[in-house]
Amino acid sequence: MQRHFPPIMLLMLFTSLPGILIAGELQRQHGAHVHGEATGSLAMDGGEIHIELDIPGVNLAGFEHPPRTEEQSETLERVIADLESARWLIADPRAECSIEKIEIATPGFERDEGHDHGHHHDDHDGHDHNERHGDHHDHGHSHDEGHHDIDHHGHEHAEFRIKVRLECSHPASLGWIDLELFDDYPANERMRIDVLTEALATRARLTPGRTRIDLR
């Protein structure tokens, strides 16, 4: 159920937006790691949209540790390439949105436990996102200090951390965003996305039969 807020309350929400996002990030980092369930957030401010997703490694790759076989290595690279392609993210074409930046981090999958291997995609060509599905892009790679999720038994849980920034030429026309991360990944059973825009604050619950985040 979507909750609409009066202008004064929306002003208060956006004034505290950085704190809200930080609190949400901390909650996801320290929350329970649940197989089959992904969490995330979507924040829209004017024509800029920020999407963050935390997905257990087993949901997409089928395992949650550094690759132990060549097949697992190939699977991991294939998943990363798929995430970087952003073919799974579809925005309402009326808004003319383009992806400006994608970052994929894979904590727990790296054999070097002291570092998190981050995969970064920067796109500043301004192309419409809906025209880029299936295209190939060059991706830069960097090594960042990583954090591992460890349960109370001391076992590490590898995961995919995804950050996307979109720019929309006509944000008032943006009615929805689809996250199609189910059909190709049956182990990814559900996603909980906290949504904050100028018009609403809600939580979207996505499943294989419901991949759309309504923004109206």
C-alpha positions in Angstrom: 0.0 0.0 0.0 1.4 3.4 -1.0 1.4 6.3 1.5 1.1 9.8 0.1 2.4 12.7 2.2 1.5 16.5 2.3 4.2 18.9 1.0 5.5 19.9 4.4 6.1 16.2 5.4 7.9 15.5 2.0 10.1 18.5 2.7 11.1 17.1 6.0 11.7 13.6 4.4 14.0 15.0 1.7 15.8 17.2 4.2 16.7 14.1 6.1 17.2 11.9 3.0 21.0 11.3 3.6 20.3 10.1 7.1 17.4 7.9 5.9 19.6 6.2 3.3 22.5 5.7 5.7 20.1 4.2 8.3 18.7 1.9 5.7 22.2 0.8 4.6 23.2 0.1 8.2 20.0 -1.9 8.8 20.7 -4.0 5.7 24.3 -4.6 6.7 23.5 -5.7 10.2 20.2 -7.4 9.4 19.7 -11.1 8.9 21.1 -12.7 5.8 18.1 -14.6 4.3 18.6 -16.9 1.4 16.1 -16.2 -1.4 15.4 -12.6 -0.2 17.1 -9.4 -1.5 16.8 -6.0 0.1 17.3 -2.5 -1.3 16.2 1.1 -1.7 15.2 3.5 -4.4 15.4 7.3 -3.8 14.3 9.8 -6.4 15.1 13.5 -6.1 14.1 15.6 -9.2 15.5 13.8 -12.2 18.1 11.7 -10.3 17.4 8.2 -9.1 19.6 6.1 -6.8 19.0 2.4 -6.5 20.9 0.1 -4.1 20.4 -3.6 -3.8 21.9 -6.2 -1.5 21.4 -9.7 -2.8 22.7 -12.9 -1.2 25.3 -14.6 -3.4 23.4 -17.9 -3.4 20.4 -16.1 -5.0 22.2 -15.3 -8.2 25.3 -17.5 -8.4 24.1 -20.6 -6.5 26.9 -20.4 -3.9 28.2 -17.9 -1.3 31.9 -18.4 -1.0 35.0 -17.8 -3.3 34.8 -19.9 -6.4 36.2 -23.4 -5.8 35.9 -24.7 -9.4 36.3 -23.3 -12.9 32.6 -23.7 -13.3 31.9 -21.6 -10.3 34.3 -18.9 -11.5 32.6 -18.8 -14.9 29.2 -18.6 -13.2 30.3 -15.7 -11.0 31.7 -13.8 -14.0 28.6 -14.4 -16.0 26.4 -13.0 -13.2 28.6 -9.9 -12.8 28.5 -9.3 -16.5 24.7 -9.7 -16.5 24.3 -7.2 -13.6 26.7 -4.7 -15.3 24.6 -4.9 -18.5 21.6 -3.5 -16.6 19.3 -5.4 -19.0 17.3 -6.3 -15.8 16.5 -2.7 -15.0 13.8 -1.2 -17.1 12.4 2.3 -16.6 9.2 3.8 -17.9 10.3 5.0 -21.4 8.2 8.2 -21.1 10.7 9.5 -18.6 13.7 9.1 -21.0 16.1 7.8 -18.3 19.7 6.9 -18.8 22.1 5.1 -16.5 24.9 7.3 -15.4 26.7 4.9 -13.1 26.6 1.2 -12.1 28.8 -0.3 -9.3 28.9 -4.0 -8.5 30.7 -5.2 -5.4 31.1 -8.9 -4.5 32.2 -9.1 -0.9 32.8 -12.7 0.2 33.4 -14.0 -3.3 37.0 -13.0 -3.4 39.8 -15.4 -2.5 41.8 -12.4 -1.1 39.6 -12.0 2.1 41.2 -8.6 2.9 39.7 -6.9 -0.2 36.4 -6.6 -1.8 36.5 -6.7 -5.6 34.3 -3.9 -6.9 33.1 -3.8 -10.5 32.3 -0.3 -11.7 30.5 0.9 -14.8 30.4 4.6 -15.6 28.2 5.8 -18.5 28.0 9.4 -19.3 27.0 9.3 -23.0 23.4 10.2 -22.2 21.8 7.4 -24.2 18.3 6.3 -23.4 18.4 3.3 -21.1 15.7 1.5 -22.9 17.8 1.6 -26.1 20.9 0.1 -24.5 19.6 -3.3 -23.5 21.8 -6.0 -25.0 24.6 -3.5 -25.8 28.1 -4.2 -24.6 30.1 -1.7 -22.6 33.7 -1.4 -21.3 33.8 -1.7 -17.6 36.5 -0.4 -15.2 37.5 -2.4 -12.2 38.9 -1.3 -8.9 39.8 -2.9 -5.6 38.2 -1.4 -2.5 38.4 -2.4 1.1 35.5 -4.8 1.6 33.3 -5.9 4.5 32.1 -9.5 4.9 28.8 -10.5 6.4 29.5 -13.2 9.1 26.8 -15.1 10.9 27.0 -16.1 14.5 28.7 -19.4 13.5 31.6 -17.4 12.0 30.7 -18.4 8.4 30.9 -15.8 5.6 28.0 -15.0 3.3 29.1 -13.7 0.0 26.7 -11.2 -1.7 26.2 -8.9 -4.6 25.9 -5.2 -3.7 24.6 -3.1 -6.6 24.4 0.7 -6.8 22.8 2.4 -9.8 22.4 6.1 -10.6 20.0 7.1 -13.3 19.2 10.5 -14.8 15.7 11.1 -16.3 14.9 13.9 -18.7 11.2 13.9 -17.9 11.0 12.7 -14.2 7.4 13.8 -13.9 6.5 11.1 -16.5 8.2 8.3 -14.6 5.5 5.9 -13.5 7.4 2.8 -12.8 10.7 0.9 -12.7 11.0 -2.9 -13.3 13.7 -5.0 -11.6 13.7 -8.2 -13.6 15.9 -10.4 -11.5 13.7 -13.4 -11.1 13.3 -15.4 -14.3 17.0 -15.9 -14.8 17.6 -16.4 -11.1 14.9 -18.7 -9.6 16.7 -18.8 -6.3 16.0 -15.1 -6.0 12.5 -15.5 -4.6 11.6 -12.0 -3.3 12.9 -8.5 -3.0 12.0 -5.7 -0.4 12.7 -2.2 -1.8 12.2 0.9 0.3 11.0 3.7 -1.9 11.2 7.4 -1.4 10.1 10.0 -4.0 8.6 13.5 -3.9 5.1 11.8 -4.0 5.4 8.8 -1.7 7.3 6.8 0.8 6.6 3.1 0.7 8.1 -0.4 0.6 7.7 -2.4 -2.6 7.6 -6.2 -2.3 8.7 -7.8 -5.5 8.3 -11.5 -6.6 8.6 -13.4 -9.8 5.0 -12.4 -10.6 5.5 -8.8 -9.6 8.7 -7.1 -10.8 7.4 -3.5 -11.0 7.9 -0.7 -8.6 5.0 1.8 -9.0 6.1 5.4 -8.5 2.7 7.0 -8.6 
